[in-house]
Amino acid sequence: MDNKAISKIFKLCSQLMELHNENPFRTKSMASASFKLDKLPFRIAEANIEELSAQPGIGKSIAEKAKEVAATGTFKELQTLMENTPSGIVDMLNIKGLGPKKIQIIWKELKIESIGELLYACNENRLVEAKGFGLKTQEDIKKSIEFSISNKGWFLYAKVLPWAERFLTDLKSHFPASLLSFTGDFRRKCEILSTVDLLISEHIDSVEKFLGAYTLIEKTENSIELTDDLGFTFKVFSSNINDFYRDLILSTGSTAHLDLLYNILPDLPLLSSEEAIYRNLGLDYIEPQLREGLNEIDQAQNHSLPKLIEYRDLRGTLHNHSTYSDGVHSLEQMALHCKGVLGLEYLGICDHSKTAVYANGLTIERLEEQWKEIAALNEKLAPFKIFRGIESDILGDGSLDYPDEILAKFDFVVASVHSNLKMDEEKATARLIKAIENPYTTILGHPTGRLLLSRAGYPLDFKKIIDACAANGVVIEINANPLRLDLDWRWHRYAVEKGVLLSVNPDAHRTEGLQDMQYGVLVAQKGGLQANNCLNTYSLDDITAYFYKKKQH
């Protein structure tokens, strides 16, 4: 190890000591040692302890630790601190703008232990009121986390989308006569991806000349891989104009989808459109998002492919937050945006319940205050309607955190897990089933608690969960926040088979977050959902009747 690497180990130790409230004098001494070790005029690894100890400000104890780090990469005191610190907390020390004092508040007061949870907390506006933070600090932290995630080589679809569209527009403007399309994972609307792939009927040398502003990673005879200054990776594949649509099918479909096609015909024909090629195979046209190798080939043969839900099918939005809990915008601002900007018929407000103290959860007294405002706004904004909802925490034993007489007063209840995320599959499944069996549960919120690229969802027996929702008439949320997209699209078909409704819910904490429903619709399409499988495609009259009927059972 070189001196700089050894110095960083000592700096990490000083940060962890501060995080754990170790003796301030020893903490400062460790930080000072980090600085001095970095400035030594000779290599620590090649010096002996006596030489190190003789340097100003470096005694025998630091010298021994420095030699230990040079040999092993760590030392005993640091190992002990690391063992007592969650790995996600250690990772936070690398986020620009976050020092030990702020991380201590995030960990101990907000109960956040991973970068993924921290990013989601920023999106939920939870850091604003924490001591030593504020809106600007929260936004700076959010940007730093997003940059850090992007450097790992995987990206959220929603994060990549604007850059991908700009890249496509640039190519179109320069090659207006060429055939050009997104392809690969991006075209299938996969929720996370490592590259944005495009296919063009243009020689790759011409493409390379045009894309000189990007950094070249690799070039072959038929492809070029580039990255932009934010770390997004683009792959452009060249195709002969006569082969274009065949190549587009071959580059779009998953391996499993292509294997099913090859079973029908090993060599795809060269025709003038994808539709014509599928038709030649005796298949209806299969939308790119469905080309995952599930049952889409059988459906295409039997003319039973679903008419996929579209964004314009949504008539309202459910599961949203306001300033009554941890939202950025007021109830009226959220309602006016839904009505005036999005042209929706209704808003379901679901602020956090009383257990969510970290999110300013609503006491019963504050609930009554909110209900009064809802009544006044409904009169003012009619025929637009705000439904009285709540995001009620599912407690450790599966019960909801309001008494029945309060739950009965809501128009609908979204039941969600926000704590105790480390249960095993049997306990986690039993917990959710108990919540599903509660007669006041209308919607099961973000069922697995996952945060894409950051936190795996808790383990569940999905068939049991979906079966329980079917038996109890409970809707399952497709949480449209790009970090969640939960329920995963791979389980949508089973839910539909069992007669379970799903609901594309943005979980919006600000007006801009309402737009996330577009991402929920995309994963719903991947899951094969039709409009009639989705609760918030219901008209105002129909959903009012649905909520009323549910409460009578």
C-alpha positions as CSV (number, residue, x, y, z in Angstrom):
1,M,0.0,0.0,0.0
2,D,1.2,3.5,-0.7
3,N,1.2,6.3,1.8
4,K,-2.1,7.8,0.5
5,A,-3.9,4.5,0.9
6,I,-2.6,4.1,4.5
7,S,-3.5,7.7,5.3
8,K,-7.1,7.0,4.1
9,I,-7.3,4.0,6.5
10,F,-6.4,6.3,9.4
11,K,-8.9,8.9,8.2
12,L,-11.7,6.2,8.1
13,C,-10.8,5.2,11.7
14,S,-11.0,8.8,12.9
15,Q,-14.4,9.2,11.2
16,L,-15.7,6.0,12.8
17,M,-14.4,7.1,16.2
18,E,-16.3,10.4,15.8
19,L,-19.4,8.5,14.7
20,H,-19.3,6.3,17.8
21,N,-18.5,9.3,20.2
22,E,-15.1,8.1,21.1
23,N,-12.7,10.3,23.1
24,P,-12.5,13.6,21.2
25,F,-8.8,13.9,21.9
26,R,-8.0,10.4,20.5
27,T,-10.3,11.1,17.5
28,K,-8.4,14.3,16.6
29,S,-5.1,12.5,17.1
30,M,-6.1,9.8,14.6
31,A,-7.2,12.5,12.1
32,S,-3.9,14.3,12.6
33,A,-2.0,11.1,12.0
34,S,-3.9,10.6,8.8
35,F,-2.7,14.0,7.5
36,K,0.9,13.5,8.6
37,L,1.3,10.0,7.2
38,D,0.1,11.2,3.8
39,K,2.8,13.9,3.8
40,L,5.8,11.7,4.7
41,P,8.8,12.0,2.3
42,F,9.4,8.3,2.2
43,R,7.3,5.1,1.8
44,I,5.8,3.8,5.0
45,A,5.9,0.2,3.8
46,E,9.7,0.5,3.4
47,A,10.5,2.3,6.7
48,N,10.9,0.7,10.1
49,I,9.0,1.6,13.2
50,E,11.9,3.6,14.6
51,E,12.1,5.8,11.5
52,L,8.4,6.4,11.6
53,S,8.3,7.1,15.3
54,A,11.0,9.8,14.8
55,Q,8.8,11.9,12.5
56,P,7.1,14.9,14.1
57,G,3.7,14.1,15.4
58,I,4.0,10.4,14.9
59,G,4.7,8.3,18.0
60,K,5.4,4.7,18.4
61,S,1.7,3.7,18.7
62,I,0.8,5.4,15.3
63,A,4.0,4.0,13.7
64,E,3.1,0.4,14.8
65,K,-0.5,0.8,13.4
66,A,0.9,2.3,10.2
67,K,3.2,-0.7,9.7
68,E,0.3,-3.1,10.5
69,V,-1.9,-1.3,7.9
70,A,0.9,-1.5,5.3
71,A,1.1,-5.3,5.9
72,T,-2.6,-6.2,6.4
73,G,-4.7,-3.3,5.2
74,T,-6.2,-2.7,8.7
75,F,-5.5,-2.6,12.4
76,K,-7.3,-4.0,15.5
77,E,-9.0,-0.8,16.6
78,L,-10.4,-0.1,13.2
79,Q,-11.6,-3.7,12.9
80,T,-13.6,-3.4,16.1
81,L,-15.2,-0.1,14.9
82,M,-16.1,-1.7,11.6
83,E,-17.7,-4.7,13.3
84,N,-19.9,-2.3,15.3
85,T,-21.0,-0.2,12.2
86,P,-23.5,-1.3,9.6
87,S,-21.8,-1.5,6.2
88,G,-24.3,0.9,4.7
89,I,-23.3,3.5,7.3
90,V,-19.6,3.1,6.4
91,D,-20.6,3.6,2.7
92,M,-22.2,6.9,3.7
93,L,-18.8,8.3,4.7
94,N,-18.0,8.5,1.0
95,I,-21.0,10.7,0.1
96,K,-20.0,14.3,-0.5
97,G,-21.5,16.6,2.2
98,L,-22.0,13.9,4.8
99,G,-19.7,13.8,7.8
100,P,-19.8,11.7,10.9
101,K,-22.1,14.1,12.8
102,K,-24.8,14.1,10.1
103,I,-24.5,10.4,9.6
104,Q,-24.9,9.9,13.3
105,I,-28.3,11.7,13.1
106,I,-29.3,9.7,10.0
107,W,-28.4,6.4,11.7
108,K,-29.5,6.9,15.3
109,E,-32.4,9.3,14.9
110,L,-33.8,8.6,11.4
111,K,-33.0,4.8,11.7
112,I,-31.5,4.7,8.2
113,E,-28.8,2.2,7.6
114,S,-28.1,2.1,3.8
115,I,-27.5,4.6,1.0
116,G,-30.6,3.3,-0.8
117,E,-32.8,4.1,2.2
118,L,-31.1,7.5,2.5
119,L,-31.9,8.3,-1.2
120,Y,-35.5,7.3,-0.7
121,A,-35.6,9.5,2.5
122,C,-34.4,12.4,0.4
123,N,-37.2,11.7,-2.1
124,E,-39.7,11.6,0.7
125,N,-38.3,15.0,2.1
126,R,-37.5,13.4,5.4
127,L,-34.1,15.1,5.9
128,V,-35.4,18.6,5.8
129,E,-36.5,18.8,9.4
130,A,-33.6,16.8,10.9
131,K,-31.1,18.8,12.9
132,G,-28.2,20.3,10.9
133,F,-29.8,19.5,7.5
134,G,-32.4,21.5,5.4
135,L,-33.6,21.5,1.9
136,K,-30.4,22.5,0.2
137,T,-28.3,19.9,2.1
138,Q,-30.9,17.3,1.3
139,E,-30.8,18.0,-2.4
140,D,-27.0,18.0,-2.4
141,I,-26.9,14.6,-0.7
142,K,-29.5,13.3,-3.2
143,K,-27.3,14.4,-6.1
144,S,-24.2,12.9,-4.6
145,I,-25.9,9.6,-4.0
146,E,-27.3,9.5,-7.6
147,F,-23.8,10.2,-8.9
148,S,-22.3,7.5,-6.7
149,I,-24.9,4.9,-7.9
150,S,-24.3,5.8,-11.5
151,N,-20.6,5.1,-11.1
152,K,-21.4,1.5,-10.3
153,G,-22.4,0.9,-13.9
154,W,-26.1,0.2,-13.3
155,F,-28.9,2.8,-13.7
156,L,-32.5,3.2,-13.0
157,Y,-34.6,3.3,-16.2
158,A,-36.1,6.6,-15.1
159,K,-32.7,8.1,-14.5
160,V,-31.4,7.1,-18.0
161,L,-34.6,8.1,-19.9
162,P,-33.9,11.8,-20.6
163,W,-30.3,11.2,-21.6
164,A,-31.3,8.3,-23.9
165,E,-34.0,10.4,-25.6
166,R,-31.5,13.2,-26.2
167,F,-29.0,10.8,-27.6
168,L,-31.6,9.4,-30.0
169,T,-32.7,12.9,-31.1
170,D,-29.1,13.8,-31.8
171,L,-28.6,10.7,-34.0
172,K,-31.9,11.3,-35.8
173,S,-30.9,14.9,-36.6
174,H,-27.7,13.8,-38.1
175,F,-28.9,10.7,-39.9
176,P,-32.5,11.6,-40.9
177,A,-32.7,9.0,-43.7
178,S,-31.5,6.1,-41.6
179,L,-33.6,3.5,-39.8
180,L,-33.0,4.0,-36.1
181,S,-34.4,2.5,-32.9
182,F,-33.7,1.8,-29.3
183,T,-33.1,-1.9,-28.7
184,G,-32.0,-4.3,-25.9
185,D,-33.0,-3.9,-22.3
186,F,-33.8,-0.2,-22.7
187,R,-36.4,-1.0,-25.4
188,R,-37.9,-3.7,-23.3
189,K,-38.3,-1.0,-20.5
190,C,-36.3,-3.0,-18.0
191,E,-36.3,-1.3,-14.6
192,I,-32.5,-1.3,-14.3
193,L,-29.9,-1.5,-17.0
194,S,-26.2,-1.1,-17.7
195,T,-26.3,0.3,-21.2
196,V,-28.7,2.1,-23.6
197,D,-28.5,0.2,-26.9
198,L,-29.5,1.5,-30.3
199,L,-29.6,0.0,-33.8
200,I,-29.0,2.1,-36.9
201,S,-28.8,1.4,-40.6
202,E,-25.6,3.3,-41.0
203,H,-21.9,2.4,-41.2
204,I,-20.3,2.5,-37.7
205,D,-17.5,4.8,-38.9
206,S,-20.0,7.5,-39.7
207,V,-21.5,7.1,-36.3
208,E,-18.2,7.4,-34.6
209,K,-17.4,10.7,-36.4
210,F,-20.7,12.2,-35.3
211,L,-20.3,11.1,-31.7
212,G,-16.9,12.6,-31.1
213,A,-18.0,14.4,-28.0
214,Y,-18.5,11.1,-26.2
215,T,-15.7,9.0,-24.7
216,L,-15.0,5.9,-26.8
217,I,-14.9,2.7,-24.8
218,E,-14.7,0.0,-27.5
219,K,-15.3,-0.2,-31.3
220,T,-15.8,-3.3,-33.5
221,E,-16.7,-3.7,-37.1
222,N,-20.4,-3.4,-36.4
223,S,-20.7,-1.6,-33.0
224,I,-19.4,1.3,-31.0
225,E,-19.6,1.7,-27.2
226,L,-19.4,5.2,-25.7
227,T,-19.9,7.0,-22.4
228,D,-20.9,10.5,-21.6
229,D,-19.6,12.8,-18.9
230,L,-22.2,11.5,-16.4
231,G,-21.2,7.9,-16.9
232,F,-24.1,6.7,-19.0
233,T,-23.0,4.0,-21.5
234,F,-24.4,3.9,-25.0
235,K,-24.0,1.1,-27.5
236,V,-24.8,1.7,-31.1
237,F,-25.0,-1.3,-33.4
238,S,-24.9,-1.1,-37.2
239,S,-27.2,-3.0,-39.5
240,N,-27.6,-3.3,-43.2
241,I,-30.8,-1.6,-44.2
242,N,-32.3,-4.9,-45.6
243,D,-31.5,-6.7,-42.3
244,F,-32.7,-3.9,-40.0
245,Y,-36.0,-5.3,-38.7
246,R,-34.7,-8.8,-38.3
247,D,-31.7,-7.4,-36.4
248,L,-34.1,-5.3,-34.3
249,I,-36.0,-8.3,-33.2
250,L,-32.8,-10.3,-32.5
251,S,-31.3,-7.4,-30.4
252,T,-34.5,-6.5,-28.6
253,G,-35.8,-9.8,-27.2
254,S,-34.4,-11.5,-24.1
255,T,-32.5,-14.8,-24.6
256,A,-35.5,-16.7,-23.5
257,H,-37.8,-14.9,-26.0
258,L,-35.4,-15.6,-28.9
259,D,-35.1,-19.2,-27.9
260,L,-38.9,-19.5,-28.3
261,L,-38.8,-17.8,-31.7
262,Y,-36.0,-20.2,-32.8
263,N,-38.2,-23.1,-31.9
264,I,-40.7,-21.9,-34.5
265,L,-38.1,-20.9,-37.2
266,P,-34.3,-21.1,-36.8
267,D,-33.7,-18.3,-39.4
268,L,-35.9,-15.2,-39.2
269,P,-37.0,-13.8,-42.6
270,L,-35.9,-10.5,-43.9
271,L,-39.0,-8.4,-44.2
272,S,-39.9,-4.7,-44.1
273,S,-41.2,-4.5,-40.5
274,E,-41.2,-6.3,-37.2
275,E,-45.0,-6.8,-37.6
276,A,-44.4,-8.6,-40.9
277,I,-41.8,-10.9,-39.5
278,Y,-43.9,-11.9,-36.5
279,R,-46.9,-12.4,-38.9
280,N,-44.7,-14.6,-41.1
281,L,-44.1,-16.8,-38.0
282,G,-47.8,-17.1,-37.4
283,L,-47.7,-14.7,-34.5
284,D,-49.5,-11.5,-33.6
285,Y,-47.1,-8.6,-33.1
286,I,-45.5,-8.7,-29.6
287,E,-44.8,-5.4,-27.9
288,P,-41.1,-5.0,-27.0
289,Q,-41.9,-4.9,-23.2
290,L,-43.4,-8.3,-23.4
291,R,-40.5,-10.1,-25.1
292,E,-39.2,-11.8,-22.0
293,G,-39.7,-15.4,-22.8
294,L,-42.7,-16.0,-20.5
295,N,-46.1,-16.8,-22.2
296,E,-46.1,-14.2,-24.9
297,I,-45.4,-16.6,-27.8
298,D,-48.4,-18.8,-26.8
299,Q,-50.6,-15.7,-26.5
300,A,-49.4,-14.4,-29.9
301,Q,-50.2,-17.8,-31.5
302,N,-53.7,-17.9,-29.8
303,H,-54.4,-14.2,-30.6
304,S,-54.8,-13.6,-26.8
305,L,-52.1,-11.0,-26.2
306,P,-53.3,-8.4,-23.7
307,K,-54.2,-4.9,-24.8
308,L,-51.6,-3.2,-22.6
309,I,-52.6,-0.5,-20.1
310,E,-51.5,3.0,-21.2
311,Y,-50.8,6.1,-19.2
312,R,-53.8,7.8,-20.6
313,D,-56.0,5.0,-19.1
314,L,-55.3,6.4,-15.6
315,R,-58.3,8.4,-14.2
316,G,-56.9,9.2,-10.8
317,T,-54.0,8.7,-8.4
318,L,-53.9,6.9,-5.1
319,H,-51.2,6.8,-2.3
320,N,-49.8,10.3,-2.2
321,H,-48.4,12.5,0.7
322,S,-48.8,16.1,1.7
323,T,-47.3,18.5,4.2
324,Y,-49.6,16.9,6.8
325,S,-46.8,14.2,7.1
326,D,-43.6,14.3,5.1
327,G,-44.6,15.8,1.8
328,V,-43.2,18.9,0.2
329,H,-46.5,20.3,-1.1
330,S,-49.8,21.0,0.6
331,L,-52.9,19.0,0.2
332,E,-54.5,21.8,-2.0
333,Q,-51.3,22.1,-4.1
334,M,-51.4,18.3,-4.8
335,A,-55.1,18.4,-5.6
336,L,-54.8,21.4,-7.9
337,H,-51.9,19.7,-9.8
338,C,-53.9,16.5,-10.3
339,K,-56.9,18.4,-11.5
340,G,-55.4,21.2,-13.5
341,V,-52.1,19.9,-14.8
342,L,-52.7,16.1,-15.1
343,G,-56.4,16.3,-15.8
344,L,-57.3,13.5,-13.3
345,E,-60.6,13.0,-11.6
346,Y,-59.5,12.2,-8.1
347,L,-56.6,12.1,-5.6
348,G,-56.1,9.6,-2.9
349,I,-54.2,11.3,0.0
350,C,-52.4,8.8,2.1
351,D,-50.2,10.5,4.6
352,H,-48.2,8.5,7.1
353,S,-49.8,7.0,10.1
354,K,-49.0,7.7,13.8
355,T,-46.3,5.0,14.1
356,A,-44.2,6.8,11.4
357,V,-42.9,9.4,13.9
358,Y,-39.8,9.9,11.6
359,A,-42.3,11.0,8.8
360,N,-44.5,13.3,11.0
361,G,-47.2,10.6,11.1
362,L,-50.7,11.8,11.9
363,T,-52.2,11.6,15.3
364,I,-55.9,11.1,15.5
365,E,-56.3,14.8,16.3
366,R,-54.4,15.8,13.2
367,L,-56.4,13.3,11.1
368,E,-59.5,15.2,12.0
369,E,-57.9,18.5,11.0
370,Q,-57.0,17.0,7.6
371,W,-60.5,15.6,7.1
372,K,-61.9,19.0,7.6
373,E,-59.7,20.4,4.9
374,I,-60.5,17.6,2.6
375,A,-64.2,18.3,3.0
376,A,-63.7,22.0,2.2
377,L,-61.5,21.3,-0.8
378,N,-64.0,18.7,-2.2
379,E,-66.6,21.4,-2.1
380,K,-64.3,23.9,-3.8
381,L,-62.9,21.6,-6.5
382,A,-66.0,19.5,-7.3
383,P,-66.5,17.4,-9.3
384,F,-62.8,16.6,-8.6
385,K,-62.6,14.6,-5.4
386,I,-60.0,13.9,-2.7
387,F,-60.4,10.6,-1.0
388,R,-59.6,10.2,2.7
389,G,-56.8,7.6,2.7
390,I,-53.9,6.7,5.0
391,E,-50.7,4.8,4.6
392,S,-51.1,2.7,7.8
393,D,-47.9,1.0,9.1
394,I,-48.0,-2.7,9.3
395,L,-46.6,-3.4,12.8
396,G,-44.3,-6.3,13.6
397,D,-47.3,-8.7,14.4
398,G,-49.2,-7.7,11.2
399,S,-51.7,-5.4,12.8
400,L,-52.4,-1.9,11.6
401,D,-51.5,1.1,13.8
402,Y,-55.0,2.7,14.3
403,P,-57.9,1.2,16.2
404,D,-60.8,-0.1,14.1
405,E,-63.1,2.8,14.8
406,I,-60.5,5.1,13.2
407,L,-59.7,2.8,10.3
408,A,-63.5,2.7,9.5
409,K,-63.5,6.4,8.9
410,F,-61.1,6.3,5.9
411,D,-62.4,5.9,2.4
412,F,-59.5,3.5,1.8
413,V,-56.4,2.2,3.6
414,V,-52.9,1.5,2.1
415,A,-51.2,-0.9,4.5
416,S,-47.4,-0.9,4.2
417,V,-44.3,-2.2,6.0
418,H,-41.7,0.4,7.0
419,S,-39.9,-1.3,9.9
420,N,-38.5,-4.7,11.0
421,L,-37.4,-5.5,7.4
422,K,-35.1,-8.4,8.4
423,M,-37.7,-11.1,9.1
424,D,-37.3,-14.5,7.5
425,E,-39.6,-15.5,4.7
426,E,-42.1,-17.4,6.9
427,K,-42.5,-14.5,9.5
428,A,-42.5,-11.8,6.8
429,T,-45.2,-13.7,4.8
430,A,-47.3,-14.3,7.9
431,R,-47.1,-10.7,8.9
432,L,-48.3,-9.4,5.5
433,I,-51.1,-12.0,5.4
434,K,-52.4,-10.8,8.8
435,A,-52.5,-7.3,7.4
436,I,-54.2,-8.4,4.3
437,E,-56.9,-10.2,6.3
438,N,-57.6,-7.0,8.2
439,P,-61.1,-6.0,6.9
440,Y,-60.0,-2.3,6.6
441,T,-57.0,-3.0,4.3
442,T,-57.8,-1.8,0.8
443,I,-54.4,-1.8,-0.8
444,L,-51.1,-3.6,0.1
445,G,-48.4,-1.0,-0.4
446,H,-44.9,-1.6,-1.9
447,P,-45.1,-5.3,-0.9
448,T,-41.4,-6.2,-0.6
449,G,-40.0,-2.9,0.6
450,R,-37.2,-3.1,-2.0
451,L,-35.1,-0.1,-3.2
452,L,-33.6,-0.9,-6.6
453,L,-29.8,-0.9,-6.8
454,S,-29.8,-0.3,-3.0
455,R,-31.8,-2.7,-0.9
456,A,-33.3,-6.1,-1.7
457,G,-36.9,-6.6,-0.7
458,Y,-37.7,-8.8,2.3
459,P,-38.3,-12.4,1.4
460,L,-41.9,-13.4,0.8
461,D,-43.9,-16.3,-0.5
462,F,-45.4,-14.4,-3.3
463,K,-48.0,-17.0,-4.2
464,K,-49.3,-17.0,-0.6
465,I,-49.4,-13.2,-0.5
466,I,-51.3,-12.9,-3.8
467,D,-53.6,-15.8,-2.9
468,A,-54.4,-14.0,0.4
469,C,-55.2,-10.7,-1.5
470,A,-57.5,-12.7,-3.9
471,A,-59.3,-14.2,-0.9
472,N,-59.7,-10.9,0.9
473,G,-60.4,-8.6,-2.0
474,V,-57.2,-6.6,-1.4
475,V,-55.6,-4.6,-4.2
476,I,-51.8,-4.9,-4.6
477,E,-49.8,-1.7,-5.3
478,I,-47.4,-1.2,-8.1
479,N,-45.4,1.5,-6.4
480,A,-44.4,3.7,-9.3
481,N,-41.4,5.4,-7.6
482,P,-38.5,4.5,-9.9
483,L,-36.6,3.2,-6.8
484,R,-39.3,0.8,-5.9
485,L,-41.5,-0.5,-8.9
486,D,-42.9,-2.9,-6.4
487,L,-44.8,-5.3,-6.9
488,D,-42.3,-6.6,-9.4
489,W,-43.7,-7.1,-12.9
490,R,-42.7,-10.8,-12.8
491,W,-45.7,-11.4,-10.4
492,H,-48.3,-9.3,-12.2
493,R,-49.5,-12.2,-14.4
494,Y,-50.1,-14.5,-11.4
495,A,-52.0,-11.7,-9.7
496,V,-54.2,-11.2,-12.7
497,E,-54.8,-14.9,-13.0
498,K,-56.1,-14.9,-9.4
499,G,-58.4,-12.0,-10.1
500,V,-56.4,-9.5,-8.0
501,L,-56.6,-5.9,-9.0
502,L,-53.3,-3.8,-9.0
503,S,-53.0,-0.1,-8.6
504,V,-50.3,2.1,-10.2
505,N,-49.5,4.4,-7.2
506,P,-46.8,7.1,-7.4
507,D,-46.3,7.4,-3.6
508,A,-45.7,11.1,-4.5
509,H,-44.3,13.4,-1.8
510,R,-44.4,16.4,-4.1
511,T,-46.3,17.4,-7.2
512,E,-43.4,16.3,-9.5
513,G,-43.6,12.9,-8.0
514,L,-47.1,12.4,-9.5
515,Q,-45.4,12.0,-12.9
516,D,-43.8,8.8,-11.7
517,M,-47.0,7.0,-12.6
518,Q,-45.6,6.7,-16.1
519,Y,-42.9,4.4,-14.8
520,G,-45.5,2.3,-12.9
521,V,-47.4,2.0,-16.2
522,L,-44.3,0.8,-18.0
523,V,-43.7,-2.1,-15.5
524,A,-47.4,-2.8,-15.5
525,Q,-47.1,-3.3,-19.3
526,K,-44.1,-5.6,-18.8
527,G,-46.4,-7.6,-16.4
528,G,-49.0,-7.8,-19.1
529,L,-51.6,-5.6,-17.4
530,Q,-54.7,-4.3,-19.1
531,A,-56.6,-1.3,-18.1
532,N,-59.4,-3.3,-16.4
533,N,-56.8,-5.0,-14.2
534,C,-55.9,-1.6,-12.6
535,L,-57.9,0.1,-9.9
536,N,-57.0,3.7,-10.7
537,T,-58.3,3.3,-14.3
538,Y,-61.7,3.3,-12.7
539,S,-63.8,6.5,-13.2
540,L,-64.7,8.6,-10.1
541,D,-68.1,7.0,-9.9
542,D,-66.8,3.5,-10.2
543,I,-64.0,3.9,-7.7
544,T,-66.3,5.6,-5.2
545,A,-68.6,2.6,-5.5
546,Y,-65.6,0.2,-5.1
547,F,-64.5,1.8,-1.9
548,Y,-68.0,1.8,-0.5
549,K,-68.6,-1.8,-1.3
550,K,-65.2,-2.8,0.2
551,K,-66.2,-1.1,3.5
552,Q,-69.5,-3.0,3.7
553,H,-67.7,-6.4,3.9
